[in-house]
């Protein structure tokens, strides 16, 4: 089995690395399951577990449409990602991001992408927040705060709650779902 972590495959050469790894697995005569890149699974499994009520139908644009097709979208909210540093062809991404009417970046650091944002929301790092996350196995794990938050940073859930409240949506799950379906 060949297994990657998020730090190995999320960089400007990440796609090349994944293709090379897939080719190696094929050359070795292994099944596709022998190549494991769990970072994407760990990031999306929690959303999957929330259920279809919270997954809204949107424009059906994928990440490549949004980042590489200048003018495909008018606004973008990026959480904990720096596409200018991690995706290839960053000059195309730069053009797309600069063409946006609104770019909001929520992150723990002033990344290259955040430097272009109209609004930067300071998020807490993993050691500064309590909660749970879904690991690469799909197991929910508890996270306990180790240090106090720095500056004006807030945990992700508080930032999203504050945005929701400022839009007039309640923070109660049963009514928020109904409001989101509108």
Secondary structure, DSSP 8 states (H G I E B T S, - for coil): -EEE-HHHHSSTTHHHHHHHHHHHHHHTT--GGGEEEHHHHHHHHHHHHH-GGGS-------HHHHHHSTTS-SEEEEES--HHHHSS-HHHHHHHHHH-SEEEEEESS--TTGGG-SEEEEB--GGG--EEEE-TTS-EEEE---S---TT-B-HHHHHHHHHHHTT--S-HHHHHHHHT-
